[in-house]
Amino acid sequence: MFPGAPDAGALVRPGRMLVAKTADRSCRSLRGLERTASTSRVLNLAALLARNAGNEQHAKYPFFAADALNGAVIVRHRLRGPEYENFERHRFSATKLIIPFARDDLGLGGRSVFVGERYWMDAFEELRGKAPFLERDVAVLEAIDEMPSLDPFLLREHLKRRDFDISPSHFDISGPDLARMQRFVGTEIAKLIELAYRGADGMEGNINRLVEALLVSKSDERLEPLRLTLRLEKENYQEGVFAWKGFLYYKWVLNSLWGQLKEVFAELGRVRVTAAVDAISRSELENTRNRLRGKLERQVRLVRTQLQVYDEVFAQLTASGNALAFRDFLLKSPDMFLSLGEGCGLISHIATYWRYQFPVGRPLTIGSADQLLDMLQDFDASLGQDESATPFSPPSNALAI
């Protein structure tokens, strides 16, 4: 636990603000996060703090040393327009730290700073107040900024590897979800476990425990035969296994998302605007819908292609014992891993936000054309520039399982 109290004035000093105005897209999104703890693009520490009231472990092992930061909302933000100029190097997204004016009403807005933007440390020190362990809180944020998304499982693993002692309650993965993921991983790597421990006494009945050992961050002597099978030196083993777990995690997430994505495709053209829609707005909505469908389909194909590369080298390892190909893949995979994480995060964000906006069993309606267009344009912008000039054709087998 980190002693010390924050400066109470840190939340009201001048600085960049998200003021809750109806026309402010950022603040509408902030208000919409009140019921959300974590997604691939959002870590809502304010919601987690409320959910874990009375949880001694949550308080004893906080996310940040400064109390002011433990009610923050952290967002993987898609940069727009002049925001690009705030950074020394060109980047498409950044980690935004938002300190709400009121933790129980995010719609009131708050103060924010981008991690890594010019002069961000000055603003950050104001936001956190005079609490001790400034360097630790900076290191946590910089570690978060390294990640391709804010997926709770990968974020937890990444911060564990950096030796940050944070209560698991800050990473909103439900027990059933974690169990399903472990079963999925167990099925995926069972052949490799059998290959690595072939002939070892008693190993046949211990595959589940070996899978569990693989999924935790700390080194485990039981995994030494696995390291030898992968022909990884000890200094490369941790990095290689982390990348491997990342591929397995994203594969599990995407496997769970296919159904939701099909629903998004099916419902995109069925949303009904309850207010009157003029001809210009109707045309713009249709063009945006078609462009979004095309971009989303291409993003799905890209992610599946990246996972196919992993599947192929893993098959070489388990079917023919080609450990060198898999080892080389793991050691050279950071760029693909980051791209896969970003792609998975984009797809997950669109699928989950769509379902949040249009819950199952409720009418597919929205108040105005502007509201629908605003949401679709956000999705469209998040998927980047359209690199294909060919007209969109309705999705056929892109989402087939």
N, C-alpha and C positions, 0 to 999 in steps of 0.2 A: 504494500500500500504506500502511496506517496503522500507525505504530510504537507501541510501548507494550504492556505486559502487564497483564492484568486482575488484580484482587485475588482470590487463590485462596479467600479466606474468603467470597466473595460467594455461593457456592452452598450454604452451610450455615447462614447466618444465619436467625433466625426470620422467618416470613412465611407467606403463603398457600401451602399445599402440596397437591400431588396425591399422596397416599400410595397405594401399590399394594396395595389390598385387593380381594379377589375381588368384593365387592359394589359396588365403586366404578365406576360407568359410565365416568367420565372416564378412569380409569387403564386399564380394559380397552381403551378406544379408543386410548389412548396406546401400549399394548403392541402393538396391531394395526397401528400405523404404522411399525413397524421395517422393513418391506420396501417402504414407500411413500415416494417422493420428493416428489411434488407432485400435488395434485388441485385442483379448484375451491375446496375449503375448507381445504386443508392445504398448508403449505410446510414440508417436513421438511429443515432445514439440516443436521441430524445425519447423515441418510442421504446427503445430497449430499456432505458432508465426507468420509465414508468412501469413497464411490464415486469421489471425485476425489483420493484420496491420491496424492501425487506429481505432481499437475497444478500446475505453477508459476503458471499464469494464475489458477487458482482461489484460490491463496494470495495472489497479488500484488494481486488486485482483489476483496477479500472483500465480503460482503454488509454486514457491520457493522465498525466500527472496533475494537470490543471483542471479543477472542477468545472470551470467555465466551458471547457472543451468537451466534457462528457455528456453535455446535452446538445451537441452539435449535430448537424446533418452534413454528411459527406457525399458529394455527387460527382460522378464521372461525367463531365460536362462537354458537350460538343461545342467547340469554339465557333464563333460567328463574327463576320465583319471585322470591326476594329479590335476585337479581342485578340486576334492573331498578333497584333503589334505589341502586346504586353509581354511577349516572350522573346528571349534572345535567339532561340532556335525555332524553326518552323515545326508546328505540331498541330494535329487535328482535334485533339481532345486534351483536357486538363482536369486535375483534381480540384474541386471547389469545396472549401470549408465554409459552412454557413453557421453562424451563431444566432439562433432565433431570439427575437426580443422577448418572447414568452414561450417556454417549452411546451406549455399545454395548449397553445394556439399558434401554430406555424403560419397561419394566414396573416398574422400581423407583420410578417417579414422578419428581417434580421440583417446582420452585417456579414460580409463575406470577403474571402481572399482566395486567389488561385495559388496553389503550391507551385513554386518555381518561377512565378512571374517577377518582373523587375521590382525590386524593393519590397518583396513580399514579406521579408522578415520583420520589417518595421511594423507593418500592419498586423502581422501575426502576434507579435509581442503585445500589442495593444489589446488584441482580442482575448488572449489567454490571461492577461493580468500579471501579477507579481508572484505567481506560484513558482516553486523551485523546479528543478529538473527540466529546464528549457530544452537542453540538448536532446533529451530523450524524446520529448514530444515532437521536435523537429524531425528526428530520425524515424519516428513512427509514420509521420506524414510522407516523408520522402520514400519510405518503403512502400507505402500504399500507392504512391504515384508511379512506382515501377511496374505495378501490376496492370495487365491488360483489361481487367474488369474488377468489380467489387464482389464477385461471387463469394459468399461466406466461407465455403470450404477452402478454396484456394487462398483467400485472404488469411484465414486462420493458420493454414500451413506455412504460408510465407512469413508471417510475423513470428511464428514459433521458431522457424529456422534462424531468425535474427535475434533469438533469445529474449523476446519481449514476453513477459509473464502476464498474460491477459486472461481473465476469466472466460471460459467457453460460452458463457451466457451472452457475450457480446457478438457472437456469430450465430445468427438466427437460422440454424439448420435443425429441423425437427428430428426427434428420435426416429420416427418411421422413415423419413427421407434418408437419413444417414444409414439406416439398416438396408433400405432398398439399394442405395449406392454400393454398400459393401457387398451385397449379394451380386450385383451387376459386375463389380470388379472381380469378385471371386470366380465367377463364371468365365470372365475374360482371361484371367491369368492362371487358371487351374492347370492348363497344359504346361506352362512354363514352370510352375511349382513342381510338377511331377518330373520334369526334365532336370531341374536343378537338384532335386533331392532323391533321384532315382537310386534305389538300393539302400537308402538310409533307413535304419530301423524305426518303425513307428511313425513314419512321416505320412502314410496314407490317411490316417485319422486326424492329422493336425493341419490340414490345408487351411481350414477356417482361421486357426490361430496365426498361421503364417501370413494370410491375407491381412488380418488385423494388425500384425506387426509391421507389415509393409506400409499401411496407410497412416501410421503415426510417424511423427517427425524424428523421434529420438532413435539413435543407432541401436541395433539389437543384434546380438551375436548369432541368433538363429538365422539371420539373413545372410551370413557370410557365404554359404554355398551359392546363393543367388548372385551375389557380387562376383564370385569367381566364374559362374556361368556366363554372366554378361561381360566378363573380361574388362571390368572397370577398375582403375586404380582408386585407392581409397579417397584421394583428394577430389576425384571426379564423380565418385559414386553418389554422393548426396545431391549434387546438381542434376545428374542424370536421372535419378529416381524421382526427383521433384518434377522434372519435365514429363516423365512418364506418367506420374499421378495426374498431372495436368491434362494430358491427352485422354486418360481414362475418365477423368471428371467431366470434361467437355463432351466426350462421347456419351456419357450417361445423361447429361443435361439435354443434349440435342435429341437423344432417343426419346426422352420424356416430352419434348416440345413438338414433335412432328404433328401430333394430333391437334394441338392448339394452333399451329401454323396453318393446317388445312382449314380450320374453322375461320381463321382470319381471312384467308383467300376467299372462302365461300361467302363471308359476311360483308366484305368490302363493298360490294355492289348492291347490298340489300339494305344498308342503313338509310332510314327515311328521315328527312328533315321536316320537323313539324311546322315550321314557319314557311311563309311563301319564299320561293327561290326564283330570282330573276334569271334570264337567259345567260347572261355573262357569268354569273356565279355557277350556274349549272354546268356550263362548258368547262370552267376552270376546275370544278370538282371532278368531272369525268377525266380530264387530262391528268390531273394529279393522281387519281386512282390508278389509271393505266400505267403511269410512270412508276408509281410505287410498287405495283405488282411486278413489273419487269425488274426493278432493282432488287426487290426482295427475293425473287426467284434466282437471280444471278448470285446473290449473297449466299443463299442456301446451297447452290451448286458449288461455290467456292469452298465453303466449309466442309461439304461432303467430300470434295476432292482432296482436301488436306487430311481428313481423317482416313481416306483410302490409302494415302501414302503410308501412314502409320500402320494400318492393317496389313499392308503388303510386307513391310519389313518385319513386323511381328510374326506373320505367318512363316517367313523365311527362318526365323529363329526357332519357332516351335515345331515346324514340319521337317526342316532339314538341319537344324542345329547351327544355323549361320549366325553366330553371336556377334561377329564382327560388324555385319551390316546393321544390326539393331543398335549396337554400341555406338557406331559412327552416327547413326540417325539421332540418338539421344544427345550426343555431344554437340551436334551441329544444328539442333532443332530450335534454339531460342527465337529466331526470327519467325519461323512458322508457328511456334507456340504463341507468340504475341499476336500474330495475325489471326490465329484460330480463336484466341480469347476475345479479341476485339469483335470478330464476326459473330461469335456465339453470344456476346453481350448485346450486340445490336439486335439480333434475332429474338433473344429472350426479352429484351426491353419492349419490343413491338408487340410480341405475343402476350406478355403479361399485362402491359398497359391497356391493350385492346380489351382484354377480358375484364380488367378493372373498370373500364369505361362502359362496357356492355356486358353485364353479368349474365350468366346462363339462366334462361327462364324468364328474362325480362325483355320487353320489346326492343328491337333494334332501332331506336329513335334518338334524335338529338335535336336540341332546341333551334339552332340556326345553321345556315350554310357556313357562316363565318367560323363557328365553333368546330364544325367538322373539317373545314379546310385548314384551320389552324393546326389541328392534331395531325392530319395527313401530311401537311407541309413539314411539320417537325420530324415525322418518320422519314419523309423523303430526304430532308437535309441530313439526317443522321447517317443515311446510307451513302452519302457522298455524291460526287458528280456521276452522271450517267455516261459511261464510256462507250456505250453502244448506240449507234445511230439507227439501227434497224427497228422497225415498228414492233410493238409488243404483240405477242400471240398468247392466247390464254394458256395458263399452266397446264402441262400434261403430265409428264412423269417426274418432274423436278421434286415433288414432294412424296413420291411413291416410296413406300417402305419395303 
